[in-house]
Amino acid sequence: MYRNLASENYLNKEAVFVVSYFFIYILLIAIFPGLESANWISLVFLPLLLIYVHQKKNSTQNSFILSLASFGIKKYNLGRGILLSLFLGIISAFLIMLFAITNGKIYFHEINPGLLLYLPIALLFILLTTAILEEFFFRAILQSRIERLLKRKYAAIFISSVLFGLYYLAFYYVNQNLVQYNYTHISLITAYGHGMFVGLISGYLYTKTEENLIASILYNSLCSSIVTTVYFQQYFF
């Protein structure tokens, strides 16, 4: 396991690095709004490369495959993780629909049988555009390092979910087309609440499955799939 391969001093430095990296990223997207379009580079490839190089330099990992495993890219606990993420994801998706508001209307009112036709498209869209990169950075990188720094699992889940909510708030703020006219404050509050809620459950899943990232990625995808399906049905079909 990763915990046994790295020294405590190294882990502390790595945790400070990733938290600092997050706040620098938030600051940069506030200054340069277009930066969030490069999230695959900002939240996945660049931090992965920097941490991998640091691990190699400090001889804490012997291979890239072992390094990926330390982030949760593994088969262990996969079956249980998928079942749990499906259960929690479906419940969370409907709870989000109950509280999501667009143009002053509750999203739940938009549910209809036709949504089933577009649900697979929305699920794949969320999976490829946001779920993988969000879970990789906020769970596999940020939460895991905070946990190893504080040595408290649930404190790490809470802190990472607060930061996840801040990320959603910043994302909606720089993307003004996502903020509903005349409902700016509601949209931003909803964005932060959505991010923190998803972060709490996803963080719990990641911890419960002994850091299996695939389970939390599936959960994240399911959470936004129904809302995204409604959006697709209204604007594209």
N, C-alpha and C positions, 0 to 999 in steps of 0.2 A: 504493500500500500504506500501511497505518496507520503503519508504522515511519517512513515518510518525511514523514508529515503532522504528527507531534507532536515537540516538542523533547525532548531527553534529560532535562532537568530535570522537565518535566511528567510523563514516563513514570515517573520515579523516585517522584514524589509519588503517582501513581496506584497504583503497586505497593504502597507502604507503606499506602495507604488500604485496598486490598482485603484485604491480610493482616490488618490491624488489625480490619477489619469481620468477618472470619471468626472471630477469637478472641472478639470481643464477642458474636457470634451463638452460639458454643459455650457461653459463659458464661451467656447468657440462657436457653438451652434447659435448662441444668442447674438454673437457679433457677426457671424457669417451664416445666415439662415440656410443657404444652399448646402451646407456641409452635411446635414442629416441625410441627404440623398446618397451619401457614400458610407452608410452605416455598416455595410459588410466589411469595408476596409477599417473603419474606425473602431467597431465593436468586436470584430472577430479576427481578421487577419493580422492587423497591427499588434494588438495586445498578445495574441497567441505567439507571434514571432518574437516579440520582446521578451516574453516570459520564457519561451523555449531557449532563446539565446542565453538568457540569464541562468537557466537551469544547467545548460551545457557548461557554461563558464564556471559554475559552482559545483559541477559534477553531481547534481542531485538526480539526474535522469540519464539513462544510458541509450535511449532511442526515442524517436519521434512517436512511435506507437505507444510506448510507456507514458510519454508525456500527455498524449491524448487521453489515455485511460485515467490520468490524474484529474482531468476535467469532467469525467463522467461519460466519455464515449466508450461504453462497454456493454456486454451482454448480461452481466450479473444483475439479478433481480428484475430483468426486463419484463417477464410475463406478469408478475404481480404489479409492477409499475404501470403497465399498459391498462390493466383492469381497473386499478385505482384511479388513474388519470381519466379514463372514460367515464367512470361513475361521477367523480368530482367535476369533470369538465362539462358534462351535460347539465348537472344541477347549477353550476356557476353560470353557464350560458343563459339559462332562463332567468336567473336572478339579475344578471346584468341587463337583460331585456326589460325587466320590470322597472329598473331605475334609469335606463338610458333615455335621454330626451333629445329630440331633434325638431327644430322649428316649433318648440313649445308642446309637442305631442309625445306621449309615451310610446317608445318603440314597440312595446308589446302588442299594441293595437294593430301593428302591421303584419303580424304573423298570419300566414294562410297556408293551405296545403301546397300551393305552388312553390313554396320555398324549398321543398325537398328536391326540386329539379336543379336548383342552383347551389345547394349546400356543398356538394363535392367540389365545385369550382372554387367557392369561397374558402373552403378548408385548405385546398392546395395553395391558393393565393396567399393566405395568412401564413401557412407553413413555410413557404419559400421567401416571403418578403419580410416578415417580422419575427415569427416564433423562434426560428433557429438562432438568429443573431441575438435576440433579446435574452433568451435562456442561456446561451453560451456565455455572454458577458455577465449578466446579473446573477446567475446561479453558479455556473461552473467556475467563473473567475472571481467575481466580487463576493458572493455569499460564502463560498468555500474559504476564501482567504480571510474574511472577517471572522469566521468561525474559528479558524486556526490561530488568529491573533487574540481573540477574546476568550477562547476555549469555552464558549457557551453557544449551543446550537440555536436556541430559540431567540437569543439576542441577535444573532447573525441573521436569522430569518426576518426579524422585525426591521432591523437597520437596512437590509438590502431591499425590503419592500417599500420603505420610506423613500429610498433613493430611486427605486423603480417608478414610484408615483411622481417624483420630481422629473424624471426622464419623460414620462408621458405629458406632464404639464409643459415642459419645454418644447416637446414635439408638437403639441397642439398650438402653442403660442407662436411658433415660427411658421406654422402652416395655417395661415388665417382662413383659408378656404374650408378648413375642418371645424372652425368655430362658427356656430350658428349666429347669424345676424340677430341683434336685439336680445340674444341670450348668451352673451360672451361670458359673464360670470358663472352662469349655470354650466356652460360647456367646459370651462376650465376646472371648475370644482368636480364635475363628472369625470373629466380626464384624470385628475389626480386620484379620485376615489377608485376609479377603474384600475389604474396602475397599481395602487397599494393593495387593493383586494386581490388581484391576480397574483401580485408578488408574494403575498402572505401564503396563499394556497399552493402556489407553484414552489415556493421555498420549502414549505412543509413536505410536499411530494418528493422534492430532491433529497431532503434529509431522510424521510421515511424509507426511501428505496436505496439508502446508502449511496447517495450521490449518483444516481442514474439519470443522466441528462435527457435521454430519449423520452422518459415518462413526463418530465416537466415540459418538454417541447410539445408533446401531444396535447397536454392540458392547456397550454397557452393557445394553441391553434383552435381548440374547441371553444374556448371562452369567447373569442371574437368572431367565430364562424357565422353564428346566426345573425348578429348585427350586420356583418359584412354581406351576408346573403340578402338581407332586406335592402341594403344600399345598391347591390348589383341589380336586383329586381326593379328598383325604382328608376335607376339612371342608365342602365345598359340594355335591358331586355324589355 
